[in-house]
């Protein structure tokens, strides 16, 4: 099994939630393509060639999203023992100048301007 691909146990939990317009052996490869994009953070256009045409994968992803398939998939893989979600509230602060803040007035009385 390659990195970012769904294992057999996970596939058994997910496959019952997928659209049933007939058996489609390509479904597992498609789910693996979506996992690759989600986990690695690559743009759709950089999807490895082994998953097929990136635009076809993206269009199928959008169709499934519009049909609510991904919500069903998430319900299928949800841990029933977890009743409360845990959120990480880590805060990363940037320097005020990074946000485009005005510079302070100098000793000569000049007013600052926005960088940029």
C-alpha positions in Angstrom: 0.0 0.0 0.0 1.3 3.4 -1.0 1.4 6.5 1.2 -1.9 8.4 1.5 -3.9 5.4 0.3 -6.9 3.8 2.1 -6.3 0.4 3.7 -8.5 -2.6 3.5 -10.2 -2.0 6.8 -10.9 1.6 5.9 -12.2 0.7 2.5 -14.6 -1.8 3.9 -16.1 1.0 6.1 -16.3 3.5 3.2 -17.4 1.5 0.2 -21.0 1.1 1.4 -21.4 4.9 1.5 -20.4 5.4 -2.1 -22.9 5.9 -5.0 -24.3 2.6 -6.3 -24.7 3.0 -10.1 -23.2 -0.4 -10.5 -19.9 -1.8 -9.3 -17.0 0.5 -10.1 -13.6 -0.9 -9.3 -12.1 2.6 -10.0 -13.8 3.9 -6.8 -11.0 2.9 -4.6 -8.4 4.6 -6.8 -10.6 7.7 -6.9 -10.8 7.8 -3.1 -7.1 7.3 -2.9 -6.7 10.3 -5.3 -8.8 12.5 -3.0 -6.8 11.4 0.0 -3.6 12.2 -1.8 -4.8 15.8 -2.4 -6.2 16.2 1.1 -3.3 14.7 3.0 -0.4 16.0 0.9 -2.0 19.4 0.1 -1.1 19.2 -3.5 -3.1 21.2 -6.1 -5.4 19.1 -8.2 -3.2 19.8 -11.3 -0.3 18.2 -9.5 -2.1 14.9 -8.8 0.2 12.0 -9.7 -0.5 10.5 -13.1 -1.3 7.0 -11.6 -4.7 8.5 -10.5 -5.7 9.5 -14.1 -6.6 12.9 -15.5 -6.6 15.4 -12.7 -9.6 17.3 -14.2 -11.7 14.1 -14.3 -10.9 13.4 -10.7 -11.7 16.9 -9.7 -15.0 16.9 -11.5 -16.0 13.7 -9.9 -15.0 15.0 -6.5 -17.3 18.1 -7.1 -20.2 15.9 -8.2 -19.9 13.7 -5.1 -19.6 16.8 -2.9 -22.8 18.3 -4.4 -24.6 15.0 -3.9 -23.6 14.8 -0.2 -21.5 11.6 -0.7 -18.6 12.9 1.4 -20.8 13.5 4.4 -21.9 9.9 4.3 -18.3 8.8 4.0 -17.4 10.8 7.0 -20.2 9.3 9.0 -19.0 5.8 8.0 -15.5 6.4 9.3 -16.5 8.4 12.4 -15.4 6.9 15.7 -18.6 6.1 17.6 -16.8 6.4 20.9 -16.0 10.1 20.3 -18.9 12.3 21.2 -17.2 15.6 21.4 -14.8 17.0 18.8 -11.4 18.2 20.1 -10.1 21.4 18.4 -6.6 22.6 18.6 -6.5 26.3 19.4 -2.9 27.0 18.7 -2.4 30.7 17.8 0.3 31.9 15.4 0.9 35.6 15.6 2.5 37.7 12.8 4.4 40.9 13.3 2.0 43.9 12.9 3.8 45.0 9.7 3.0 41.7 8.1 -0.7 42.6 8.3 -0.2 46.0 6.6 -0.4 48.1 9.8 0.5 51.8 9.5 4.0 52.7 10.7 4.3 55.0 13.7 5.1 58.7 13.4 8.9 59.3 13.4 10.7 61.8 15.7 10.7 64.3 12.8 6.9 64.3 12.8 6.5 62.4 9.5 3.5 60.1 9.3 3.9 56.6 8.2 2.4 55.0 5.2 1.3 51.6 4.4 4.1 49.4 3.0 3.7 48.3 -0.5 
